[in-house]
């Protein structure tokens, strides 16, 4: 078995360490797209299994009889892909088959569980081929196995996260310190559209606080805001261009009028009603 270049850690080496025969493995590289897994949270959460178990019949990259273990990766930058989770294939559910779709009985399995969201590989140059058998994948280079330790909270004044990073802040165990901090205060936040430069000023107040408010954005990309919802309707992936930061923090006991006044001030100061995405 070819495990890749000499001296370099490859996916084949990890197969060996886990006791997996390459012929028993299917490696799948998912990408975020409007008609599938729209956000990182979709890929990392319960939406993945129903998405993966449904496969097209025409032009499918999967073999007629797929292997037992399916390793799911999420495309990141370039040809890199980060391991999400593994499923065990118990065969096609023939009763569900349609003219153009097949459905498989996939069940969670602890295979590679310790590497979830830590293992990053380099896909082969034919990235359009999103599914590879284990034999075709053994030479894929292992780019990174990240430290699972917690990510320190940078402080409210230094916080600056992309939409993809926000997904991790809300769902990843390594960001526990962040969630604790964001759930402890209320205040004013800024969303910047990195493609247009347009800004949106919002408030996270009451019991919701920053964590609750930003969890809404992580879930649907618009948080119920009219202008952001219009962007999402035109392009479900546009949310990937949003950048989040905090303008001012208030204690949980600060009166609502004080928070409202600060929100209005930043809307005036940053001209977000005239030139940005605030419609009120």
JOZIBEL-V114751 format. One record per residue. N is the residue number from 1. RES is the residue in three letters. SS is DSSP state (A for helix, B for strand, O for the rest). PHI is phi as a letter, one per 30 degrees, with the letter a starting at -180 (* if undefined). Layout:
((N;RES;SS;PHI) (N;RES;SS;PHI))
This chain:
((1;UNK;O;*) (2;UNK;O;d) (3;UNK;O;c) (4;UNK;O;j) (5;UNK;O;d) (6;UNK;O;e) (7;UNK;O;i) (8;UNK;O;c) (9;UNK;O;d) (10;UNK;B;b) (11;UNK;A;d) (12;UNK;A;e) (13;UNK;A;d) (14;UNK;A;d) (15;UNK;A;e) (16;UNK;A;e) (17;UNK;A;d) (18;UNK;A;c) (19;UNK;O;i) (20;UNK;O;c) (21;UNK;O;d) (22;UNK;A;e) (23;UNK;A;d) (24;UNK;A;c) (25;UNK;B;c) (26;UNK;B;c) (27;UNK;B;c) (28;UNK;B;b) (29;UNK;B;c) (30;UNK;B;c) (31;UNK;O;b) (32;UNK;O;d) (33;UNK;O;a) (34;UNK;O;e) (35;UNK;O;c) (36;UNK;O;b) (37;UNK;O;d) (38;UNK;O;d) (39;UNK;O;b) (40;UNK;A;d) (41;UNK;A;d) (42;UNK;A;d) (43;UNK;A;d) (44;UNK;A;d) (45;UNK;O;c) (46;UNK;O;d) (47;UNK;A;d) (48;UNK;A;d) (49;UNK;A;d) (50;UNK;A;d) (51;UNK;A;d) (52;UNK;A;d) (53;UNK;A;d) (54;UNK;B;c) (55;UNK;B;b) (56;UNK;B;d) (57;UNK;O;c) (58;UNK;O;d) (59;UNK;O;h) (60;UNK;O;d) (61;UNK;O;d) (62;UNK;O;d) (63;UNK;O;d) (64;UNK;O;e) (65;UNK;O;b) (66;UNK;O;d) (67;UNK;O;d) (68;UNK;O;d) (69;UNK;B;c) (70;UNK;B;c) (71;UNK;B;c) (72;UNK;B;c) (73;UNK;B;b) (74;UNK;B;c) (75;UNK;B;d) (76;UNK;O;c) (77;UNK;O;c) (78;UNK;O;h) (79;UNK;O;c) (80;UNK;B;d) (81;UNK;B;b) (82;UNK;B;c) (83;UNK;B;d) (84;UNK;B;c) (85;UNK;B;a) (86;UNK;B;c) (87;UNK;B;b) (88;UNK;B;c) (89;UNK;B;d) (90;UNK;B;c) (91;UNK;B;j) (92;UNK;B;d) (93;UNK;O;c) (94;UNK;A;d) (95;UNK;A;d) (96;UNK;A;c) (97;UNK;O;d) (98;UNK;O;b) (99;UNK;O;d) (100;UNK;O;b) (101;UNK;B;b) (102;UNK;B;c) (103;UNK;B;b) (104;UNK;B;c) (105;UNK;B;d) (106;UNK;B;c) (107;UNK;B;b) (108;UNK;B;e) (109;UNK;B;b) (110;UNK;O;d) (111;UNK;O;e) (112;UNK;O;i) (113;UNK;A;e) (114;UNK;A;d) (115;UNK;A;c) (116;UNK;O;e) (117;UNK;O;i) (118;UNK;O;c) (119;UNK;B;d) (120;UNK;B;b) (121;UNK;B;c) (122;UNK;B;c) (123;UNK;O;d) (124;UNK;O;d) (125;UNK;O;d) (126;UNK;O;d) (127;UNK;O;d) (128;UNK;O;d) (129;UNK;O;d) (130;UNK;O;d) (131;UNK;B;b) (132;UNK;B;b) (133;UNK;B;d) (134;UNK;A;e) (135;UNK;A;d) (136;UNK;A;d) (137;UNK;A;c) (138;UNK;O;e) (139;UNK;O;d) (140;UNK;O;d) (141;UNK;B;d) (142;UNK;B;d) (143;UNK;B;d) (144;UNK;B;a) (145;UNK;B;b) (146;UNK;O;d) (147;UNK;O;d) (148;UNK;O;d) (149;UNK;O;d) (150;UNK;O;d) (151;UNK;O;c) (152;UNK;O;d) (153;UNK;O;d) (154;UNK;O;d) (155;UNK;O;j) (156;UNK;A;d) (157;UNK;A;d) (158;UNK;A;c) (159;UNK;O;d) (160;UNK;B;a) (161;UNK;B;b) (162;UNK;B;d) (163;UNK;A;d) (164;UNK;A;d) (165;UNK;A;d) (166;UNK;A;d) (167;UNK;A;e) (168;UNK;A;d) (169;UNK;A;e) (170;UNK;A;d) (171;UNK;A;c) (172;UNK;O;c) (173;UNK;A;e) (174;UNK;A;d) (175;UNK;A;c) (176;UNK;A;e) (177;UNK;A;d) (178;UNK;A;d) (179;UNK;A;d) (180;UNK;A;d) (181;UNK;A;d) (182;UNK;A;d) (183;UNK;O;d) (184;UNK;O;c) (185;UNK;O;b) (186;UNK;B;c) (187;UNK;B;l) (188;UNK;B;c) (189;UNK;B;b) (190;UNK;B;b) (191;UNK;B;c) (192;UNK;B;c) (193;UNK;B;d) (194;UNK;O;d) (195;UNK;O;c) (196;UNK;O;c) (197;UNK;O;i) (198;UNK;O;d) (199;UNK;B;c) (200;UNK;B;b) (201;UNK;B;c) (202;UNK;B;b) (203;UNK;B;b) (204;UNK;B;b) (205;UNK;O;b) (206;UNK;O;i) (207;UNK;O;d) (208;UNK;O;d) (209;UNK;A;h) (210;UNK;A;d) (211;UNK;A;d) (212;UNK;A;d) (213;UNK;A;d) (214;UNK;A;d) (215;UNK;A;d) (216;UNK;A;d) (217;UNK;A;d) (218;UNK;A;d) (219;UNK;A;d) (220;UNK;A;b) (221;UNK;O;i) (222;UNK;O;b) (223;UNK;O;i) (224;UNK;O;i) (225;UNK;O;d) (226;UNK;A;d) (227;UNK;A;d) (228;UNK;A;d) (229;UNK;A;d) (230;UNK;A;d) (231;UNK;A;d) (232;UNK;A;d) (233;UNK;A;d) (234;UNK;A;d) (235;UNK;O;a) (236;UNK;O;d) (237;UNK;O;c) (238;UNK;A;d) (239;UNK;A;e) (240;UNK;A;d) (241;UNK;A;c) (242;UNK;B;d) (243;UNK;B;b) (244;UNK;B;c) (245;UNK;B;b) (246;UNK;B;c) (247;UNK;B;c) (248;UNK;B;a) (249;UNK;B;c) (250;UNK;B;b) (251;UNK;O;d) (252;UNK;O;d) (253;UNK;O;c) (254;UNK;O;d) (255;UNK;O;d) (256;UNK;A;e) (257;UNK;A;d) (258;UNK;A;d) (259;UNK;A;d) (260;UNK;A;d) (261;UNK;A;d) (262;UNK;A;d) (263;UNK;A;d) (264;UNK;A;d) (265;UNK;A;d) (266;UNK;A;d) (267;UNK;A;d) (268;UNK;A;d) (269;UNK;A;d) (270;UNK;O;c) (271;UNK;O;h) (272;UNK;O;d) (273;UNK;O;d) (274;UNK;O;d) (275;UNK;O;b) (276;UNK;O;c) (277;UNK;O;c) (278;UNK;O;d) (279;UNK;O;c) (280;UNK;O;b))
